[in-house]
């Protein structure tokens, strides 16, 4: 009785397989889903009677739909057997006896006897396993990264080491699905009933590994970007240049972990949500902004206005000619500072102009007259300083 029951069960499964199925992607997939199984929909848009088909067997004559932006991979007994990357509808065919169909022109004798015999040997179940999976070929968004502490890199423009905490997202693209499934995706995701392989899934160990590798590559990516002469060597451009920094990050990841060559993965674009520089870097950036503002004619104008305000404050404070002399020396020092700011990088700064001798009234009067002509002091200030210089 047991022999008949097992054989009868095998026959029942064989006959049920004669209904051809449609296989499509599952419903409700997240945009970050990368690999997901092809699910049978039944004959005639789900209204077929193929309710007893063998699990994990694709019947000859079944239709498999490949939508835009995905690839189809088929496996038999754990071995990759097919790849379809062009969108369209395809009919499945296999030489495996389990896939042969009585009503598909394969022959009743071969299908019934061989398939039933194979299933009888395996306790009424098919002697092989056929699976189909889809691979997302579009840009996969919302892959997050972030650092908990500062990362450091050498910045060519600032000529110093820079430190920052940063966070953001990147888009990822699968450029070689064969490399991905054979060399990186855990077997859990390529088995019957396995979960969807989603890069944003916190329980996905492979996705967690990618996150760690991206974070460890950030310092190299910042260095690549800021030290590239074609980018202007400015770290302030990173947040607005999603493509440029994406190339820098992709290059750093490829250099360290060979994503493209060994895993078939590539970073396309990067969006930095925030960069928080450490205290030393913020101070350095502030100094650079000031130096930029004080360069050239703008710097001379700024310094002259500062000296004029000082002269006015000294006059209002009642300092008299003594303050005028001190501020006159301050003007020389300020002029020297302006010259230093305008001095090209790598060349020694010009020596500041020598102060007039303390016992040379002519030199003092000449300097005071120049200040009067430039509007830096008033006529009363000039007369008072002149009287003092001449001992009147």
Number of C-alpha atoms within 10 A of each C-alpha: 6 7 10 9 11 19 19 15 17 25 20 16 22 26 18 18 26 21 23 27 28 24 23 21 22 14 7 6 12 11 15 20 17 24 26 22 26 21 17 19 19 19 17 11 9 12 9 13 14 19 11 14 20 22 14 16 19 29 28 27 22 22 22 22 17 21 17 13 14 22 20 26 22 19 17 18 11 14 12 16 13 12 16 14 17 13 14 11 14 15 14 17 14 14 8 16 22 27 26 27 25 20 16 15 11 14 12 14 10 14 21 19 13 16 24 27 18 18 22 20 14 14 14 21 19 25 19 17 18 23 23 27 22 25 24 22 19 17 20 22 19 17 19 18 20 18 15 9 11 14 20 18 19 18 20 18 14 16 8 12 12 25 22 19 16 20 16 17 16 21 19 23 19 23 18 18 24 17 18 20 19 14 12 14 18 15 11 12 19 21 17 14 10 12 14 20 22 21 25 20 15 10 10 17 13 16 18 14 10 17 18 13 17 22 21 16 22 23 20 21 23 23 21 22 24 25 19 14 12 8 16 14 19 16 19 12 15 21 16 12 15 16 15 18 25 23 19 24 29 26 21 23 24 18 13 14 16 16 22 21 13 15 21 19 20 24 25 20 22 29 20 20 12 13 15 13 18 16 12 12 17 15 12 14 17 12 12 14 11 12 15 14 13 19 17 15 12 12 21 19 12 14 18 16 13 13 18 18 13 18 23 14 13 18 18 10 10 10 13 17 21 14 18 23 16 13 17 20 16 15 20 15 16 18 19 17 19 22 19 18 18 19 15 10 9 6 8 9 15 12 9 14 10 9 13 14 10 9 9 11 16 14 15 20 18 13 16 22 18 12 18 16 12 12 11 21 19 15 13 13 17 19 15 15 21 20 12 14 19 12 8 7
